[in-house]
């Protein structure tokens, strides 16, 4: 039997209005494949207030090892009348519905919960998960605490509950630790769940402190320009969503060394909104050619670079070339470079479709003869046909001017 999957859409929510469920488990020890859950404790919180509590013992169906019983006080006699996992788990899944999960050393607790769902045929709801141990390692200064164990952090933040190796007490202590950590995150610009998730990932100090550069950028296609403190372009890129793409440079998903170096010296990001992905791509290439930003990779083999050339003929056409004449001495306009023929041809075809420019190599007279036949592309309407008497020379010039922009 597969139950309905639980989901959460809290990634962009402010921490102050997000609902969290802080959970802790006690188990018979070991791994989920060989051990069982003996207790589930959880607290549902939002905005610093407790919305609900969950606590239950669980009969794992296997003996509790003596060392675990000595540590937790949970033994076989205590669990003899406790509900089995098939009764306890659905109640907890309902309690955590729609919330972001928080746990201390989360992989352990979440691993057991996932294993329990798999055992009983429940789809794991796959909520967002935050780990207070990981957050503490990043948020607290070196030497501020001797370690990031729950008991140490609970004492450091003056938690109202002392961890006791019982699930409900430890969940309440973890909630207090979480609130204490949130109070320390303002200096890092952490305001949303997404911010906190990125903050607790393996990101550099520069990435964490520069996340504000993405604030206020538009959710629109276009070009973005990273600049240094003098306003010089460091890196130029393009995306269907400028804000989302720029935010990616400040998360653990960005692993390129040169980008980490670039982010460290970036001072601002300038967006250039474009009407389409094509316009954004064209602008990006032209800006790269104009500014030569040092963090945009360039081919180490110039002879392999390809360019699109809009010729300076009476009826301009687009051709793929391997050389750009100095200072555009031939009056042509170049777009590139491209590192593969496939990409160059793809952009060429897009421009031809958008502007209906010709591809033929004919020398076009300013006044075409009346009997000049049109080509197949003219018949299909994909070329403005400046070679024929029916072609509109002024209209073709306007199309070519549009491609030149």
C-alpha positions as a Markdown table, in Angstrom:
| # | Residue | x | y | z |
|---|---|---|---|---|
| 1 | Unk | 0.0 | 0.0 | 0.0 |
| 2 | Unk | 1.4 | 3.4 | -1.0 |
| 3 | Unk | 0.1 | 6.4 | 0.8 |
| 4 | Unk | -0.3 | 10.0 | -0.5 |
| 5 | Unk | 3.1 | 11.8 | -0.7 |
| 6 | Unk | 3.4 | 14.8 | 1.7 |
| 7 | Unk | 5.0 | 17.9 | 0.2 |
| 8 | Unk | 6.1 | 21.3 | 1.4 |
| 9 | Unk | 6.7 | 24.5 | -0.6 |
| 10 | Unk | 8.5 | 26.5 | 2.0 |
| 11 | Unk | 11.8 | 27.1 | 0.3 |
| 12 | Unk | 11.3 | 30.8 | -0.3 |
| 13 | Unk | 9.3 | 31.4 | 3.0 |
| 14 | Unk | 10.6 | 33.8 | 5.6 |
| 15 | Unk | 11.8 | 31.9 | 8.7 |
| 16 | Unk | 9.5 | 33.9 | 10.9 |
| 17 | Unk | 6.4 | 32.6 | 9.2 |
| 18 | Unk | 7.5 | 29.0 | 8.3 |
| 19 | Unk | 6.2 | 26.0 | 10.2 |
| 20 | Unk | 8.9 | 23.7 | 11.5 |
| 21 | Unk | 8.6 | 20.3 | 13.1 |
| 22 | Unk | 11.6 | 19.5 | 15.3 |
| 23 | Unk | 12.0 | 15.7 | 15.7 |
| 24 | Unk | 14.1 | 13.3 | 17.7 |
| 25 | Unk | 14.1 | 9.5 | 17.8 |
| 26 | Unk | 15.4 | 6.9 | 20.2 |
| 27 | Unk | 16.3 | 3.6 | 18.6 |
| 28 | Unk | 17.7 | 0.2 | 19.5 |
| 29 | Unk | 21.0 | 1.4 | 17.9 |
| 30 | Unk | 22.9 | 0.7 | 14.7 |
| 31 | Unk | 21.4 | 1.2 | 11.3 |
| 32 | Unk | 17.8 | 1.4 | 10.1 |
| 33 | Unk | 18.3 | -2.0 | 8.3 |
| 34 | Unk | 19.0 | -3.8 | 11.6 |
| 35 | Unk | 17.5 | -1.6 | 14.4 |
| 36 | Unk | 14.1 | -0.3 | 15.2 |
| 37 | Unk | 12.6 | 3.0 | 16.5 |
| 38 | Unk | 11.7 | 2.9 | 20.2 |
| 39 | Unk | 10.5 | 6.5 | 20.7 |
| 40 | Unk | 9.4 | 9.5 | 18.6 |
| 41 | Unk | 9.3 | 13.0 | 20.0 |
| 42 | Unk | 8.5 | 16.2 | 18.1 |
| 43 | Unk | 7.5 | 19.8 | 18.5 |
| 44 | Unk | 5.7 | 21.8 | 15.9 |
| 45 | Unk | 6.8 | 25.5 | 16.0 |
| 46 | Unk | 6.3 | 28.7 | 14.1 |
| 47 | Unk | 7.5 | 32.2 | 14.9 |
| 48 | Unk | 9.0 | 31.1 | 18.2 |
| 49 | Unk | 5.7 | 29.6 | 19.4 |
| 50 | Unk | 4.9 | 26.0 | 20.0 |
| 51 | Unk | 1.9 | 24.9 | 17.9 |
| 52 | Unk | 1.8 | 21.3 | 18.9 |
| 53 | Unk | 3.6 | 18.4 | 20.5 |
| 54 | Unk | 4.0 | 14.7 | 19.6 |
| 55 | Unk | 5.4 | 12.0 | 21.9 |
| 56 | Unk | 5.0 | 8.2 | 21.7 |
| 57 | Unk | 7.0 | 5.1 | 22.7 |
| 58 | Unk | 7.2 | 2.5 | 19.9 |
| 59 | Unk | 7.4 | -1.2 | 20.3 |
| 60 | Unk | 10.2 | -2.2 | 17.8 |
| 61 | Unk | 9.4 | -5.9 | 17.9 |
| 62 | Unk | 13.0 | -6.7 | 18.8 |
| 63 | Unk | 14.9 | -6.6 | 22.2 |
| 64 | Unk | 16.5 | -3.4 | 23.4 |
| 65 | Unk | 20.2 | -3.9 | 23.9 |
| 66 | Unk | 21.3 | -3.4 | 27.6 |
| 67 | Unk | 23.6 | -0.5 | 26.8 |
| 68 | Unk | 20.8 | 1.3 | 25.0 |
| 69 | Unk | 18.5 | 0.7 | 28.0 |
| 70 | Unk | 21.1 | 2.0 | 30.4 |
| 71 | Unk | 21.6 | 5.2 | 28.3 |
| 72 | Unk | 17.9 | 6.0 | 27.6 |
| 73 | Unk | 16.0 | 4.3 | 30.4 |
| 74 | Unk | 13.9 | 2.6 | 27.7 |
| 75 | Unk | 13.7 | -1.2 | 28.2 |
| 76 | Unk | 11.6 | -4.1 | 27.0 |
| 77 | Unk | 9.2 | -3.9 | 29.9 |
| 78 | Unk | 8.5 | -0.2 | 29.2 |
| 79 | Unk | 7.8 | -1.0 | 25.5 |
| 80 | Unk | 5.7 | -4.1 | 26.1 |
| 81 | Unk | 2.4 | -2.2 | 25.8 |
| 82 | Unk | 3.6 | 0.6 | 23.5 |
| 83 | Unk | 2.1 | 0.9 | 20.0 |
| 84 | Unk | 3.8 | -0.8 | 17.1 |
| 85 | Unk | 5.4 | 1.2 | 14.3 |
| 86 | Unk | 2.5 | 0.6 | 11.9 |
| 87 | Unk | 0.3 | 2.5 | 14.4 |
| 88 | Unk | 2.8 | 5.2 | 15.5 |
| 89 | Unk | 4.3 | 6.2 | 12.1 |
| 90 | Unk | 1.1 | 7.4 | 10.3 |
| 91 | Unk | 0.3 | 9.6 | 13.3 |
| 92 | Unk | 3.7 | 11.2 | 13.1 |
| 93 | Unk | 3.5 | 11.7 | 9.3 |
| 94 | Unk | 0.3 | 13.5 | 9.8 |
| 95 | Unk | 1.8 | 15.6 | 12.6 |
| 96 | Unk | 4.7 | 16.7 | 10.3 |
| 97 | Unk | 2.6 | 17.3 | 7.2 |
| 98 | Unk | 3.5 | 20.5 | 5.4 |
| 99 | Unk | 6.4 | 21.5 | 7.7 |
| 100 | Unk | 10.1 | 21.8 | 7.3 |
| 101 | Unk | 11.8 | 19.1 | 9.4 |
| 102 | Unk | 14.6 | 20.0 | 11.9 |
| 103 | Unk | 16.8 | 17.5 | 13.7 |
| 104 | Unk | 20.1 | 17.4 | 15.4 |
| 105 | Unk | 22.5 | 15.3 | 13.4 |
| 106 | Unk | 19.6 | 14.9 | 11.0 |
| 107 | Unk | 20.9 | 12.1 | 8.7 |
| 108 | Unk | 20.5 | 9.6 | 11.6 |
| 109 | Unk | 16.9 | 10.5 | 12.5 |
| 110 | Unk | 15.8 | 11.0 | 8.9 |
| 111 | Unk | 17.5 | 7.7 | 7.9 |
| 112 | Unk | 15.3 | 5.8 | 10.4 |
| 113 | Unk | 12.1 | 7.6 | 9.3 |
| 114 | Unk | 12.8 | 6.8 | 5.7 |
| 115 | Unk | 13.5 | 3.2 | 6.6 |
| 116 | Unk | 10.3 | 3.0 | 8.5 |
| 117 | Unk | 8.3 | 4.4 | 5.6 |
| 118 | Unk | 9.9 | 1.9 | 3.2 |
| 119 | Unk | 9.2 | -1.0 | 5.5 |
| 120 | Unk | 5.5 | -0.1 | 5.8 |
| 121 | Unk | 4.9 | 0.9 | 2.2 |
| 122 | Unk | 4.6 | 4.7 | 2.8 |
| 123 | Unk | 6.1 | 7.1 | 0.3 |
| 124 | Unk | 8.6 | 9.3 | 2.1 |
| 125 | Unk | 7.1 | 12.8 | 2.0 |
| 126 | Unk | 10.6 | 14.3 | 1.2 |
| 127 | Unk | 10.3 | 17.5 | 3.2 |
| 128 | Unk | 13.0 | 20.1 | 3.5 |
| 129 | Unk | 15.4 | 19.1 | 6.3 |
| 130 | Unk | 17.6 | 21.3 | 8.4 |
| 131 | Unk | 20.3 | 20.1 | 10.7 |
| 132 | Unk | 21.0 | 22.1 | 13.8 |
| 133 | Unk | 24.4 | 20.5 | 14.2 |
| 134 | Unk | 25.5 | 21.6 | 10.7 |
| 135 | Unk | 24.0 | 25.1 | 11.2 |
| 136 | Unk | 25.9 | 25.5 | 14.5 |
| 137 | Unk | 29.2 | 24.5 | 12.9 |
| 138 | Unk | 28.8 | 27.3 | 10.4 |
| 139 | Unk | 27.1 | 30.0 | 12.5 |
| 140 | Unk | 29.2 | 29.8 | 15.7 |
| 141 | Unk | 32.7 | 31.2 | 15.9 |
| 142 | Unk | 35.7 | 29.0 | 16.3 |
| 143 | Unk | 36.2 | 28.3 | 20.0 |
| 144 | Unk | 32.8 | 29.6 | 21.0 |
| 145 | Unk | 31.7 | 26.0 | 22.1 |
| 146 | Unk | 33.9 | 23.0 | 22.7 |
| 147 | Unk | 31.8 | 20.9 | 20.3 |
| 148 | Unk | 28.4 | 20.8 | 18.6 |
| 149 | Unk | 26.7 | 18.1 | 20.6 |
| 150 | Unk | 23.1 | 18.7 | 21.6 |
| 151 | Unk | 23.9 | 19.0 | 25.3 |
| 152 | Unk | 26.7 | 21.5 | 24.7 |
| 153 | Unk | 24.6 | 23.7 | 22.5 |
| 154 | Unk | 21.5 | 23.4 | 24.8 |
| 155 | Unk | 23.7 | 24.7 | 27.7 |
| 156 | Unk | 25.2 | 27.4 | 25.4 |
| 157 | Unk | 21.8 | 28.8 | 24.5 |
| 158 | Unk | 20.3 | 28.3 | 27.9 |
| 159 | Unk | 17.7 | 25.9 | 26.7 |
| 160 | Unk | 14.6 | 25.4 | 28.9 |
| 161 | Unk | 15.0 | 21.7 | 28.6 |
| 162 | Unk | 18.1 | 19.6 | 29.3 |
| 163 | Unk | 18.7 | 16.7 | 26.8 |
| 164 | Unk | 18.1 | 13.4 | 28.5 |
| 165 | Unk | 18.4 | 10.9 | 25.6 |
| 166 | Unk | 14.6 | 10.7 | 25.6 |
| 167 | Unk | 13.0 | 11.7 | 22.3 |
| 168 | Unk | 10.6 | 14.4 | 23.5 |
| 169 | Unk | 13.0 | 16.1 | 25.8 |
| 170 | Unk | 15.7 | 16.1 | 23.1 |
| 171 | Unk | 13.3 | 17.5 | 20.5 |
| 172 | Unk | 12.3 | 20.4 | 22.9 |
| 173 | Unk | 16.0 | 21.1 | 23.6 |
| 174 | Unk | 16.7 | 21.0 | 19.8 |
| 175 | Unk | 13.9 | 23.5 | 19.3 |
| 176 | Unk | 15.5 | 25.9 | 21.8 |
| 177 | Unk | 18.9 | 25.5 | 20.1 |
| 178 | Unk | 17.3 | 26.2 | 16.7 |
| 179 | Unk | 15.8 | 29.4 | 18.1 |
| 180 | Unk | 19.1 | 30.4 | 19.5 |
| 181 | Unk | 20.9 | 29.8 | 16.2 |
| 182 | Unk | 18.3 | 31.8 | 14.3 |
| 183 | Unk | 19.0 | 34.7 | 16.5 |
| 184 | Unk | 22.6 | 34.6 | 15.3 |
| 185 | Unk | 21.8 | 34.4 | 11.6 |
| 186 | Unk | 20.8 | 38.0 | 11.0 |
| 187 | Unk | 24.4 | 39.1 | 10.6 |
| 188 | Unk | 24.7 | 36.6 | 7.7 |
| 189 | Unk | 21.7 | 37.9 | 5.8 |
| 190 | Unk | 19.8 | 34.7 | 6.4 |
| 191 | Unk | 16.0 | 35.5 | 6.3 |
| 192 | Unk | 14.4 | 32.6 | 4.4 |
| 193 | Unk | 14.4 | 28.8 | 4.5 |
| 194 | Unk | 16.3 | 28.8 | 1.3 |
| 195 | Unk | 18.9 | 31.2 | 2.8 |
| 196 | Unk | 19.3 | 28.9 | 5.8 |
| 197 | Unk | 19.6 | 25.8 | 3.6 |
| 198 | Unk | 22.3 | 27.4 | 1.6 |
| 199 | Unk | 24.0 | 28.8 | 4.7 |
| 200 | Unk | 24.3 | 25.4 | 6.3 |
| 201 | Unk | 25.7 | 23.8 | 3.1 |
| 202 | Unk | 29.4 | 23.7 | 2.3 |
| 203 | Unk | 29.7 | 27.2 | 1.0 |
| 204 | Unk | 32.6 | 29.6 | 1.4 |
| 205 | Unk | 32.5 | 32.7 | 3.6 |
| 206 | Unk | 32.6 | 34.8 | 0.5 |
| 207 | Unk | 29.5 | 33.0 | -0.9 |
| 208 | Unk | 27.6 | 33.5 | 2.3 |
| 209 | Unk | 28.5 | 37.2 | 2.7 |
| 210 | Unk | 27.8 | 38.0 | -1.0 |
| 211 | Unk | 24.3 | 36.5 | -1.2 |
| 212 | Unk | 22.8 | 39.9 | -0.9 |
| 213 | Unk | 24.0 | 40.7 | -4.4 |
| 214 | Unk | 21.1 | 38.6 | -5.7 |
| 215 | Unk | 18.5 | 40.5 | -3.8 |
| 216 | Unk | 16.3 | 42.7 | -6.0 |
| 217 | Unk | 17.4 | 41.1 | -9.2 |
| 218 | Unk | 14.5 | 40.5 | -11.7 |
| 219 | Unk | 12.8 | 37.2 | -12.3 |
| 220 | Unk | 13.2 | 37.7 | -16.0 |
| 221 | Unk | 15.4 | 36.5 | -18.9 |
| 222 | Unk | 18.4 | 38.5 | -19.6 |
| 223 | Unk | 22.1 | 39.1 | -19.0 |
| 224 | Unk | 23.8 | 39.6 | -15.7 |
| 225 | Unk | 27.2 | 41.3 | -15.2 |
| 226 | Unk | 29.3 | 40.7 | -12.0 |
| 227 | Unk | 31.5 | 43.8 | -11.4 |
| 228 | Unk | 34.3 | 44.6 | -9.0 |
| 229 | Unk | 34.5 | 47.7 | -6.8 |
| 230 | Unk | 35.7 | 49.8 | -9.7 |
| 231 | Unk | 32.8 | 48.8 | -11.9 |
| 232 | Unk | 34.9 | 46.6 | -14.2 |
| 233 | Unk | 33.1 | 43.5 | -15.5 |
| 234 | Unk | 34.4 | 40.3 | -13.9 |
| 235 | Unk | 32.0 | 37.8 | -15.4 |
| 236 | Unk | 29.0 | 38.0 | -17.9 |
| 237 | Unk | 26.4 | 35.4 | -18.2 |
| 238 | Unk | 22.8 | 34.8 | -19.3 |
| 239 | Unk | 19.8 | 33.0 | -18.0 |
| 240 | Unk | 16.0 | 32.6 | -18.4 |
| 241 | Unk | 15.7 | 33.9 | -14.8 |
| 242 | Unk | 18.4 | 36.3 | -13.8 |
| 243 | Unk | 17.7 | 36.2 | -10.0 |
| 244 | Unk | 17.6 | 32.5 | -9.8 |
| 245 | Unk | 20.8 | 32.0 | -11.7 |
| 246 | Unk | 22.7 | 34.6 | -9.8 |
| 247 | Unk | 21.6 | 33.1 | -6.5 |
| 248 | Unk | 23.2 | 29.8 | -7.6 |
| 249 | Unk | 26.6 | 31.3 | -7.5 |
| 250 | Unk | 26.2 | 31.7 | -3.7 |
| 251 | Unk | 25.2 | 28.0 | -3.0 |
| 252 | Unk | 27.0 | 24.7 | -2.6 |
| 253 | Unk | 26.1 | 23.8 | -6.1 |
| 254 | Unk | 28.7 | 26.2 | -7.4 |
| 255 | Unk | 32.0 | 24.3 | -7.2 |
| 256 | Unk | 34.1 | 26.0 | -9.9 |
| 257 | Unk | 37.3 | 27.4 | -8.4 |
| 258 | Unk | 37.4 | 30.4 | -10.7 |
| 259 | Unk | 33.8 | 31.3 | -9.8 |
| 260 | Unk | 34.7 | 31.1 | -6.1 |
| 261 | Unk | 37.5 | 33.5 | -6.8 |
| 262 | Unk | 35.2 | 35.8 | -8.8 |
| 263 | Unk | 32.5 | 35.9 | -6.1 |
| 264 | Unk | 35.1 | 36.8 | -3.5 |
| 265 | Unk | 35.9 | 40.1 | -5.3 |
| 266 | Unk | 32.5 | 40.8 | -6.8 |
| 267 | Unk | 31.0 | 44.1 | -5.6 |
| 268 | Unk | 27.7 | 44.3 | -7.5 |
| 269 | Unk | 25.6 | 42.5 | -10.1 |
| 270 | Unk | 24.0 | 44.5 | -12.9 |
| 271 | Unk | 21.0 | 42.9 | -14.7 |
| 272 | Unk | 20.0 | 43.6 | -18.3 |
| 273 | Unk | 16.5 | 42.4 | -18.9 |
| 274 | Unk | 15.8 | 41.1 | -22.4 |
| 275 | Unk | 12.6 | 40.3 | -24.3 |
| 276 | Unk | 13.8 | 36.8 | -25.2 |
| 277 | Unk | 16.4 | 34.1 | -24.6 |
| 278 | Unk | 17.8 | 34.9 | -28.1 |
| 279 | Unk | 18.2 | 38.6 | -27.4 |
| 280 | Unk | 19.9 | 37.7 | -24.1 |
| 281 | Unk | 22.3 | 35.3 | -25.8 |
| 282 | Unk | 23.2 | 37.9 | -28.4 |
| 283 | Unk | 23.8 | 40.6 | -25.8 |
| 284 | Unk | 25.9 | 38.3 | -23.7 |
| 285 | Unk | 28.2 | 37.5 | -26.6 |
| 286 | Unk | 28.6 | 41.2 | -27.6 |
| 287 | Unk | 29.2 | 42.3 | -24.0 |
| 288 | Unk | 31.9 | 39.6 | -23.6 |
| 289 | Unk | 33.6 | 40.7 | -26.8 |
| 290 | Unk | 33.4 | 44.3 | -25.7 |
| 291 | Unk | 34.6 | 44.0 | -22.1 |
| 292 | Unk | 36.7 | 40.8 | -22.2 |
| 293 | Unk | 35.9 | 39.9 | -18.5 |
| 294 | Unk | 38.7 | 37.9 | -17.0 |
| 295 | Unk | 36.5 | 35.1 | -15.5 |
| 296 | Unk | 34.7 | 34.2 | -18.8 |
| 297 | Unk | 36.6 | 31.3 | -20.2 |
| 298 | Unk | 38.1 | 31.8 | -23.6 |
| 299 | Unk | 39.4 | 29.2 | -26.0 |
| 300 | Unk | 43.1 | 28.6 | -25.7 |
| 301 | Unk | 43.1 | 27.7 | -29.4 |
| 302 | Unk | 41.9 | 30.8 | -31.3 |
| 303 | Unk | 41.9 | 28.8 | -34.6 |
| 304 | Unk | 39.1 | 26.7 | -33.2 |
| 305 | Unk | 36.8 | 29.7 | -32.5 |
| 306 | Unk | 33.9 | 30.5 | -34.7 |
| 307 | Unk | 32.0 | 33.7 | -35.3 |
| 308 | Unk | 28.8 | 34.7 | -37.0 |
| 309 | Unk | 29.4 | 37.5 | -39.5 |
| 310 | Unk | 26.8 | 39.9 | -40.7 |
| 311 | Unk | 28.3 | 41.1 | -44.0 |
| 312 | Unk | 28.4 | 44.7 | -45.0 |
| 313 | Unk | 26.9 | 44.0 | -48.4 |
| 314 | Unk | 23.9 | 45.9 | -49.9 |
| 315 | Unk | 21.8 | 43.0 | -48.8 |
| 316 | Unk | 23.7 | 41.6 | -45.8 |
| 317 | Unk | 23.8 | 37.9 | -45.0 |
| 318 | Unk | 25.0 | 35.8 | -42.1 |
| 319 | Unk | 28.0 | 33.5 | -42.6 |
| 320 | Unk | 30.1 | 31.5 | -40.2 |
| 321 | Unk | 33.8 | 32.5 | -40.2 |
| 322 | Unk | 36.9 | 31.7 | -38.2 |
| 323 | Unk | 38.5 | 35.2 | -38.2 |
| 324 | Unk | 37.5 | 38.6 | -37.1 |
| 325 | Unk | 39.1 | 41.5 | -39.0 |
| 326 | Unk | 40.8 | 44.1 | -36.8 |
| 327 | Unk | 38.5 | 46.8 | -35.6 |
| 328 | Unk | 35.7 | 45.5 | -37.9 |
| 329 | Unk | 37.7 | 46.9 | -40.8 |
| 330 | Unk | 35.4 | 45.4 | -43.4 |
| 331 | Unk | 32.4 | 47.1 | -41.9 |
| 332 | Unk | 30.8 | 43.8 | -40.9 |
| 333 | Unk | 29.3 | 42.9 | -37.5 |
| 334 | Unk | 30.5 | 39.9 | -35.7 |
| 335 | Unk | 28.9 | 37.7 | -33.0 |
| 336 | Unk | 30.8 | 35.2 | -31.0 |
| 337 | Unk | 33.1 | 33.5 | -30.3 |
| 338 | Unk | 31.5 | 30.0 | -30.4 |
| 339 | Unk | 33.5 | 27.0 | -29.5 |
| 340 | Unk | 31.6 | 24.5 | -31.7 |
| 341 | Unk | 30.1 | 24.5 | -35.1 |
| 342 | Unk | 26.9 | 23.0 | -33.7 |
| 343 | Unk | 26.3 | 26.0 | -31.4 |
| 344 | Unk | 27.3 | 28.5 | -34.2 |
| 345 | Unk | 24.9 | 26.9 | -36.6 |
| 346 | Unk | 22.1 | 26.8 | -34.1 |
| 347 | Unk | 22.4 | 30.5 | -33.4 |
| 348 | Unk | 22.7 | 31.2 | -37.1 |
| 349 | Unk | 19.5 | 29.3 | -37.8 |
| 350 | Unk | 17.7 | 31.2 | -35.0 |
| 351 | Unk | 18.8 | 34.6 | -36.4 |
| 352 | Unk | 17.8 | 33.6 | -39.9 |
| 353 | Unk | 14.4 | 32.5 | -38.8 |
| 354 | Unk | 13.9 | 35.7 | -36.7 |
| 355 | Unk | 15.1 | 38.1 | -39.3 |
| 356 | Unk | 14.4 | 36.3 | -42.6 |
| 357 | Unk | 17.9 | 37.1 | -43.9 |
| 358 | Unk | 19.3 | 35.4 | -47.0 |
| 359 | Unk | 21.9 | 32.6 | -47.1 |
| 360 | Unk | 22.8 | 32.7 | -50.8 |
| 361 | Unk | 26.1 | 34.0 | -52.0 |
| 362 | Unk | 24.7 | 35.9 | -55.0 |
| 363 | Unk | 25.8 | 39.5 | -55.6 |
| 364 | Unk | 22.5 | 41.3 | -55.1 |
| 365 | Unk | 21.9 | 44.3 | -57.4 |
| 366 | Unk | 20.3 | 47.4 | -55.9 |
| 367 | Unk | 17.6 | 47.1 | -58.5 |
| 368 | Unk | 16.9 | 43.4 | -59.2 |
| 369 | Unk | 15.8 | 42.3 | -62.6 |
| 370 | Unk | 12.1 | 41.7 | -63.0 |
| 371 | Unk | 12.6 | 38.1 | -64.2 |
| 372 | Unk | 14.9 | 37.0 | -61.3 |
| 373 | Unk | 13.3 | 33.9 | -59.7 |
| 374 | Unk | 13.0 | 33.5 | -56.0 |
| 375 | Unk | 14.7 | 30.6 | -54.1 |
| 376 | Unk | 13.1 | 27.8 | -52.1 |
| 377 | Unk | 13.4 | 29.8 | -48.9 |
| 378 | Unk | 11.7 | 32.8 | -50.5 |
| 379 | Unk | 8.9 | 30.4 | -51.6 |
| 380 | Unk | 8.6 | 29.2 | -48.0 |
| 381 | Unk | 8.6 | 32.7 | -46.6 |
| 382 | Unk | 11.8 | 32.3 | -44.6 |
| 383 | Unk | 13.8 | 34.8 | -46.7 |
| 384 | Unk | 12.8 | 38.3 | -47.5 |
| 385 | Unk | 14.2 | 37.7 | -51.0 |
| 386 | Unk | 16.1 | 41.0 | -51.8 |
| 387 | Unk | 17.2 | 39.3 | -55.0 |
| 388 | Unk | 13.8 | 39.5 | -56.6 |
| 389 | Unk | 11.9 | 42.5 | -57.9 |
| 390 | Unk | 9.1 | 41.7 | -55.5 |
| 391 | Unk | 11.4 | 42.0 | -52.6 |
| 392 | Unk | 11.2 | 45.2 | -50.5 |
| 393 | Unk | 14.7 | 46.6 | -50.3 |
| 394 | Unk | 13.9 | 49.0 | -47.5 |
| 395 | Unk | 12.2 | 46.2 | -45.5 |
| 396 | Unk | 15.2 | 44.0 | -45.9 |
| 397 | Unk | 17.5 | 46.7 | -44.8 |
| 398 | Unk | 15.3 | 47.1 | -41.7 |
| 399 | Unk | 15.6 | 43.4 | -41.0 |
| 400 | Unk | 19.3 | 43.5 | -41.3 |
| 401 | Unk | 19.5 | 46.5 | -39.0 |
| 402 | Unk | 17.6 | 44.5 | -36.4 |
| 403 | Unk | 20.0 | 41.6 | -36.7 |
| 404 | Unk | 22.9 | 44.1 | -36.3 |
| 405 | Unk | 21.6 | 45.4 | -32.9 |
